[in-house]
Amino acid sequence: MAEGTARAAPVTEGFLMRTGRTYQEQGNIHQAIYVYFNVIDRHAGTKEAQEASDRLLKIAQEYEQNGQLYMAKHLYQRIEDAMGL
């Protein structure tokens, strides 16, 4: 059983990242943010968690560039909290 569980995580991580990217590409940013934080929370320390963090940071930077400063600040803070910074 443990062996099956060990294999399930990479499949789930990949699925979540594909889902997040799809949401982001479709302009469903809030859904993408939710998925990316799910990856960070559930799969900390993986390359997918780092990619999710990078994607969240890019979204926050886009908010900042577009003058959505509250959203940018809020997202930056959530990223720091999720990553334990």
C-alpha positions as CSV (number, residue, x, y, z in Angstrom):
1,M,0.0,0.0,0.0
2,A,2.8,2.4,0.8
3,E,4.3,1.8,-2.6
4,G,1.1,2.8,-4.3
5,T,0.9,5.9,-2.2
6,A,4.4,6.9,-3.1
7,R,3.6,6.8,-6.8
8,A,0.4,8.7,-6.4
9,A,2.0,12.0,-5.3
10,P,3.9,12.7,-8.5
11,V,0.8,11.9,-10.6
12,T,-1.2,14.3,-8.4
13,E,1.5,17.0,-8.5
14,G,1.6,16.8,-12.3
15,F,-2.2,16.9,-12.6
16,L,-2.4,19.9,-10.3
17,M,0.3,21.8,-12.2
18,R,-1.4,21.1,-15.6
19,T,-4.7,22.2,-14.1
20,G,-3.2,25.4,-12.7
21,R,-1.4,26.2,-16.0
22,T,-4.7,25.6,-17.9
23,Y,-6.6,27.9,-15.6
24,Q,-3.9,30.6,-15.9
25,E,-3.8,30.3,-19.7
26,Q,-7.6,30.7,-19.8
27,G,-7.4,33.8,-17.6
28,N,-9.0,32.1,-14.6
29,I,-6.3,33.5,-12.3
30,H,-8.1,33.0,-9.0
31,Q,-8.6,29.3,-9.8
32,A,-4.9,29.0,-10.8
33,I,-3.8,30.7,-7.6
34,Y,-5.9,28.3,-5.5
35,V,-4.4,25.3,-7.3
36,Y,-0.8,26.6,-7.0
37,F,-1.2,27.1,-3.3
38,N,-2.6,23.6,-3.1
39,V,0.5,22.2,-4.7
40,I,2.7,24.2,-2.3
41,D,0.7,23.1,0.8
42,R,0.4,19.4,-0.1
43,H,3.7,18.8,-1.9
44,A,6.3,21.1,-0.2
45,G,9.9,20.6,-1.3
46,T,9.1,19.3,-4.7
47,K,10.0,20.8,-8.1
48,E,6.3,21.3,-8.7
49,A,6.0,23.3,-5.5
50,Q,8.9,25.5,-6.6
51,E,7.2,25.9,-10.0
52,A,3.9,26.8,-8.4
53,S,5.7,29.4,-6.2
54,D,7.4,30.9,-9.3
55,R,4.0,31.1,-11.1
56,L,2.4,32.7,-8.1
57,L,5.3,35.3,-7.9
58,K,4.7,36.1,-11.6
59,I,1.0,36.6,-11.0
60,A,1.8,38.9,-8.1
61,Q,4.2,40.9,-10.3
62,E,1.6,41.2,-13.0
63,Y,-0.9,42.5,-10.4
64,E,1.7,45.1,-9.3
65,Q,2.5,46.2,-12.9
66,N,-1.2,46.6,-13.5
67,G,-1.6,48.8,-10.5
68,Q,-3.5,46.2,-8.5
69,L,-1.3,46.9,-5.5
70,Y,-3.6,45.4,-2.8
71,M,-3.8,42.1,-4.7
72,A,-0.1,42.1,-5.3
73,K,0.7,42.7,-1.6
74,H,-1.8,40.1,-0.5
75,L,-0.4,37.5,-2.9
76,Y,3.3,38.3,-2.0
77,Q,2.4,37.8,1.7
78,R,0.6,34.5,1.0
79,I,3.6,33.3,-1.0
80,E,5.9,34.1,1.9
81,D,3.7,32.4,4.4
82,A,3.2,29.3,2.3
83,M,7.0,29.0,1.6
84,G,7.8,29.6,5.3
85,L,9.7,32.8,4.7
